[in-house]
């Protein structure tokens, strides 16, 4: 609808009712502020954003209303914060949705101490219906005092509570391919080499990132890092490897999140370093990748969402949703794409980058056993086994015997958490 791929005042004017509006893209990496919102934020043609992101301007140098990455905060900081009760009610609704889709545990990659307290409150009131693991967000300007606080929370909560844990850290090394903010080794196919975003962006300096990774690894955290572009993935692999070589040997299970494209020579580094490939099949739904594929170009397309290549190189493959930065929370939708590389309508008939599809067994394993392994919980969940936590679901059909193009029609009929019925389809 938008020629540039981003909203602008001209196209959005029909929706303008004279009040400040701030609309975020579902992936969380870009947003739109209407003229009133930009006025409140003080954004004008003279505004130059120097950080990780962009205030998008037209050919005349005027802001279009589109904001990328950290530039969203220029307007976002003016949005009134929800009350604690509003947050709790939203969390209750979110848990109901998760239970209806057969989700019994989550690992939240955008956690905070404030959010952790919400889950603790629900647990104390016997309302928590899924198991929660927090990953605290850390960036270039995170202070030593904040790192100390995260370490205190990790150590005080521990890993013995089967409901809540807080032993992980989340970094973001780059952005997303659609807005040309993912860090690439070669320039984007739909941008000229001299364009300021031709190679994307990195969210922090290499030296600072490696310093933080080394310190937090030393403190015993599990690390998640968002890396979508092939250059971003390489930056993270190198930082993890350096931390492993400088700190004491231990079982780390650090993860790289997304890995939407990768240089093939970097594939063996995952297994060699014990680094987990945490990926989201739903992002490869062929109905949604048009802008993505145009930006990547034909030469890099064979290494798009390379799940099969990861397995061939003995990487531990972990699947998740990336909710709410995706089109569906439903793991079944993800499994359908992983096995078919086609959308539910059957598009495209020949499959999209079909050599990277995987088997039903491998897809199911990535959503269950591998997720438990990534959080050091493989001895108590991720399988149906005597002595394991009584978290289980019942599907409406047998995923291992139905035609593969029928996977998306599967529903969850029953969800049980800790031996208690949480959801039953009527």
Buried (B, 14 or more C-beta within 10 A) or exposed (E): EEEEBBBBBEBBEEEEEEEBBBBBBEBBBBBBBBBBBBEBBEBEEEBEBEEBBBBBBBEEEEBBBBBBBBBBBBBBEBEEEEEEEEBBEEBEEBBEEBBBBBBBBBBBBBBBBEBBEBBBBBBEEEEBBBBBBBBBBBBEEBEEEBBEEBBEBBEEBEBEEBBBBBBBBBBBBBBBBBBBBBBBBBBBBBBEEEEEBBBBBBBBEEEBBBBBBBBBBEBEBBBBBBBBBBBBBBBBBBBBBBBBEEBEEEEBBBBBBBBBBBBEEBBEBBBEBBBBBBBBBBBBBBBBBEEBBBBBEEEBBEBBBBBBBBBEBEBBBBBBBBBEBBBBBBBBBBBBBBBBBBBBEEEEEEBBBEEBBBBBEBBBBBBBBBBBBBBBBBEBBBEEEEEBBEBBBEBEEEBEEBEBBEBBEBBBBBBBBBEEEBBEEE
